[in-house]
Amino acid sequence: FDDVLDDALGTEWNHHQRESWVWMRKRFIPYPLQNNIHRLPKEELETCLHGLVDVSNKSFEGPPRDFKEWLIRKFGQGLYD
């Protein structure tokens, strides 16, 4: 794939540094959020970590009913809130 694009574009590539942020709890946190929750205040960080630990120790039957349930299953209640 890269060879085809090199042939088509030659040296006309545009390079972009990807930078994404999440607005959470009145501040921007770099994406991916899970890797950067250390930027939250200590109490909120602990709540988010507890939620992540809780969902990692659970097993769920069937698919989530809706998007909210998917978010809670994936990230825990602390990050969802």
N, C-alpha and C positions, 0 to 999 in steps of 0.2 A: 504494500500500500504506500509506504513512504517513497519507494522508488518511483511509482507512478506519479505521485505528487511532485517529487523533485524534477521529473521530466517535464511535467506540465508547467510548473512555476519557476523552475530554475533557481535564481537567487532572490526571487521576489516574495519570500516568506515574511509574514508578520509574526513576531513572537510576542506573546502576552504573558505577563506574570499574573496568575490567577490569585485573586484576593477576595474572599467572601466573609461576610460578618453576619452574626445573628443578633438582633435586638432583643435583649432579655433583661428583665429586672432593672430597667432604666440605664442600660449600658450596652455597648457593642462588645460582643465576644467573637473572636475569630472562629471560623468554621474549619474543621468539624467541631461542633459544640462539645461533644463528649471528650475530646482531647484538651479542651480549654476551660473546663468548668472550674479549674483552680483559680480563675480570675474573679470568681464570685466571692462575696463576703463569707467568712468562715462558717457561719450558721447555715447559710443557704447552700454552701458547698456540701456540708455534712448531710443536709436533707436530700440533695440530689444523689449523693453517693449511696445513702441508705436505700433510696428508691432503685438505683441500678443494681445493688446487691440483692435486694428483695426479688426483682424480676429475674435475675440470673439464677436464682435458686428455685424458681417455680417452673412447673410444667403446665401447659394449657391444653385443654381439649377443644378441638375444633378451631376454625379460623376466627379472628376477631369479628364482632358484629358490625363495627363501624370504625371510622378513622380514629376517633378518640380512643377506643379500646386498643387499636393497633399501636398508637403512640405510647400509651401507658405500658403495654406489654413490652415494647421495644426499649423505652427509655426510663421507665419507672415513674411513679407518681410525682416525685420531686421535680424532675425536669419537665414533666407535663404541666404542672401547676405554674 
